[in-house]
Amino acid sequence: MNRPIKPIRVILADDHTLVRAGIRALLEKIPGVEVVGEADDGREVMTLVKLHHPDLVLMDISMPRLNGLEASARIAKEFPAVRVIILSMHSNEEYYWRALQAGAAGYLLKKAATAELEAALHRVVQGEIFLSREISARLLKKMPVNGIAGRKSPLEKLTDRQREVLQLIAEGQNTKSIAELLKVSPKTVEYHRMKLMTGLNMYDIPGLVRFALRSGLVSHEG
């Protein structure tokens, strides 16, 4: 007697409700895939992962409060059995290697075909790395995967907490609101802000916001 195949349990994370609805509709058409939760920011993703222990998180990069790359890094550290596929509109190499460095197992462009989405889910759950067909050849030609880990980004000069504070600053949060959100004192927030400014050699808020936008910590969209 054949045992039933265990479904791939997926959490879907994107801050656009209509985009989530469209992706969920595609996922529900794929045999053996079950969507167990939806999130619209990285903090909610972490809560849902702790609650549901999914096989995989399908994650957008640009989300408020905690972006997809930072959430991916936390998942890789706290829940190593949970695989992450970054689902993104960004096709430049800056995002690919940052996603892989953060611990993501896949990088799929939002314009990918449904068949490619299905292939990504199955290959990543089986322990493989998956990159969109459109980008994999270009990425491997320009920068072999085994060289990705050695490449440094300005963001790597910052600690996890400093990147978190940077994102919140770029989203327009003030010191008091950041302190309340992170459950720390305003003085602690000011300390992290000073350290990240020193690390990036940027000493004004507009400069930090522009850097956060270029780095994908926050979205250009309103």
C-alpha positions as CSV (number, residue, x, y, z in Angstrom):
1,M,0.0,0.0,0.0
2,N,1.4,3.4,-1.1
3,R,1.7,6.0,1.6
4,P,0.2,9.4,0.8
5,I,2.8,12.0,-0.3
6,K,3.3,14.6,2.3
7,P,2.4,18.1,1.0
8,I,4.9,20.9,0.8
9,R,3.8,23.3,3.4
10,V,4.4,26.9,2.3
11,I,4.2,30.3,4.0
12,L,3.7,33.2,1.5
13,A,5.2,36.6,2.3
14,D,4.5,39.7,0.3
15,D,3.3,43.1,1.4
16,H,0.9,43.5,-1.6
17,T,-2.4,41.8,-0.9
18,L,-3.3,41.4,-4.6
19,V,0.1,40.0,-5.4
20,R,-0.2,37.5,-2.6
21,A,-3.7,36.5,-3.8
22,G,-2.3,35.9,-7.3
23,I,0.6,33.8,-6.1
24,R,-1.6,31.8,-3.7
25,A,-3.9,31.0,-6.6
26,L,-0.9,29.7,-8.6
27,L,0.3,27.7,-5.6
28,E,-3.0,26.1,-5.0
29,K,-3.0,24.7,-8.6
30,I,0.3,22.9,-8.0
31,P,-0.3,19.3,-6.8
32,G,1.1,18.6,-3.4
33,V,1.5,22.2,-2.2
34,E,-0.4,23.6,0.8
35,V,-0.3,27.3,1.8
36,V,-0.4,27.3,5.6
37,G,0.0,31.1,6.2
38,E,0.4,34.5,4.6
39,A,2.4,37.5,5.9
40,D,2.9,41.1,4.8
41,D,6.1,41.9,6.6
42,G,9.2,40.1,7.8
43,R,8.2,40.1,11.5
44,E,5.0,38.4,10.8
45,V,6.9,35.8,8.7
46,M,9.0,34.9,11.8
47,T,5.8,34.6,13.9
48,L,4.2,32.3,11.4
49,V,7.3,30.2,10.9
50,K,7.4,29.6,14.7
51,L,3.8,28.7,14.7
52,H,3.5,26.5,11.6
53,H,7.0,25.1,11.1
54,P,6.6,25.1,7.3
55,D,8.8,23.3,4.8
56,L,9.3,26.5,2.8
57,V,8.8,30.3,2.8
58,L,8.2,32.0,-0.5
59,M,9.4,35.5,0.4
60,D,9.4,39.0,-1.3
61,I,12.5,41.2,-0.7
62,S,10.9,44.6,-0.1
63,M,8.6,44.4,2.9
64,P,8.1,46.9,5.7
65,R,9.4,46.6,9.3
66,L,11.7,43.7,8.4
67,N,12.7,43.0,4.8
68,G,12.8,39.6,3.2
69,L,16.6,39.3,3.2
70,E,16.9,40.0,6.9
71,A,14.0,37.6,7.6
72,S,15.7,35.0,5.5
73,A,18.9,35.3,7.5
74,R,17.0,34.9,10.7
75,I,15.1,31.8,9.4
76,A,18.4,30.2,8.3
77,K,19.8,30.8,11.8
78,E,16.8,29.9,13.9
79,F,15.0,27.4,11.7
80,P,17.6,25.7,9.5
81,A,15.2,23.0,8.4
82,V,12.9,25.7,6.8
83,R,13.9,26.6,3.2
84,V,13.4,30.0,1.7
85,I,12.8,31.1,-1.9
86,I,13.1,34.8,-2.6
87,L,10.5,35.8,-5.0
88,S,11.5,39.2,-6.5
89,M,11.1,41.6,-9.4
90,H,14.8,42.5,-9.1
91,S,17.0,40.9,-11.7
92,N,20.4,42.6,-11.0
93,E,23.1,40.5,-9.4
94,E,23.3,42.6,-6.3
95,Y,20.1,41.0,-5.1
96,Y,21.0,37.4,-6.1
97,W,24.2,37.1,-4.1
98,R,22.8,38.9,-1.1
99,A,19.8,36.5,-1.1
100,L,22.2,33.5,-1.2
101,Q,24.4,35.0,1.5
102,A,21.4,35.5,3.6
103,G,20.7,31.8,3.5
104,A,18.0,31.7,0.8
105,A,17.9,28.4,-1.1
106,G,16.3,29.9,-4.2
107,Y,15.8,33.1,-6.2
108,L,12.8,33.3,-8.5
109,L,11.7,36.3,-10.6
110,K,8.1,37.3,-10.2
111,K,7.6,37.1,-14.0
112,A,8.6,33.4,-14.0
113,A,6.2,30.9,-15.5
114,T,4.1,28.7,-13.2
115,A,6.1,25.6,-14.3
116,E,9.3,27.3,-13.1
117,L,7.7,28.1,-9.7
118,E,6.7,24.4,-9.3
119,A,10.2,23.3,-10.2
120,A,11.7,25.7,-7.7
121,L,9.5,24.4,-4.9
122,H,10.3,20.8,-5.4
123,R,14.1,21.3,-6.0
124,V,14.5,23.5,-3.0
125,V,12.6,21.2,-0.6
126,Q,14.9,18.4,-1.9
127,G,17.9,20.4,-0.7
128,E,19.0,22.0,-4.0
129,I,19.7,25.6,-4.8
130,F,17.4,27.1,-7.5
131,L,17.9,30.2,-9.5
132,S,15.5,31.5,-12.2
133,R,16.5,30.3,-15.6
134,E,16.8,33.8,-16.9
135,I,19.4,34.7,-14.3
136,S,21.3,31.5,-13.5
137,A,23.5,31.4,-16.5
138,R,24.3,35.1,-16.3
139,L,25.1,34.8,-12.6
140,L,27.3,31.7,-12.9
141,K,29.2,33.2,-15.8
142,K,29.9,36.5,-14.1
143,M,30.3,35.3,-10.5
144,P,30.6,31.6,-9.7
145,V,28.5,30.5,-6.8
146,N,31.5,29.4,-4.7
147,G,32.8,33.0,-5.0
148,I,29.6,34.6,-3.7
149,A,30.3,34.1,-0.1
150,G,33.6,35.9,-0.4
151,R,32.1,39.0,-1.9
152,K,31.5,41.8,0.6
153,S,28.6,44.3,0.7
154,P,28.6,47.6,2.6
155,L,25.7,46.2,4.5
156,E,28.0,43.5,5.9
157,K,29.8,46.2,7.9
158,L,26.6,46.5,10.0
159,T,25.2,44.2,12.6
160,D,21.8,42.6,12.2
161,R,20.4,45.2,14.7
162,Q,22.0,48.1,12.8
163,R,20.5,46.9,9.5
164,E,17.1,46.6,11.3
165,V,17.4,50.2,12.6
166,L,18.5,51.4,9.2
167,Q,15.4,50.0,7.5
168,L,13.1,51.5,10.1
169,I,14.8,54.9,9.8
170,A,14.4,54.7,6.0
171,E,10.7,53.9,6.5
172,G,10.2,57.2,8.4
173,Q,10.1,55.8,11.9
174,N,11.4,58.2,14.6
175,T,13.6,57.2,17.6
176,K,10.7,56.7,20.0
177,S,8.7,54.5,17.6
178,I,11.8,52.4,16.7
179,A,12.5,51.9,20.4
180,E,9.0,50.8,21.1
181,L,9.0,48.4,18.1
182,L,12.3,46.8,19.0
183,K,11.5,46.9,22.8
184,V,14.7,48.8,23.6
185,S,15.4,52.3,25.0
186,P,15.7,55.4,22.8
187,K,19.3,55.7,23.9
188,T,20.0,52.2,22.5
189,V,18.4,53.2,19.2
190,E,20.6,56.3,19.1
191,Y,23.6,54.2,19.7
192,H,22.8,51.8,16.9
193,R,22.1,54.8,14.6
194,M,25.5,56.3,15.4
195,K,27.3,53.0,14.8
196,L,25.6,52.4,11.5
197,M,26.4,56.0,10.3
198,T,30.0,55.5,11.3
199,G,30.1,52.1,9.5
200,L,28.7,53.5,6.3
201,N,30.4,56.9,6.6
202,M,27.0,58.6,6.1
203,Y,26.0,61.1,8.7
204,D,22.6,62.4,7.5
205,I,19.2,60.8,7.3
206,P,18.6,61.5,3.6
207,G,21.8,59.7,2.8
208,L,20.8,56.7,4.9
209,V,17.4,56.6,3.1
210,R,19.1,56.7,-0.3
211,F,21.5,53.9,0.7
212,A,18.6,51.8,2.1
213,L,16.7,52.2,-1.2
214,R,19.7,51.3,-3.3
215,S,20.4,48.2,-1.2
216,G,16.8,47.0,-1.3
217,L,16.2,47.3,2.5
218,V,13.1,49.4,1.6
219,S,11.0,49.6,-1.5
220,H,10.8,52.6,-3.9
221,E,7.1,52.1,-3.9
222,G,4.8,54.0,-1.5
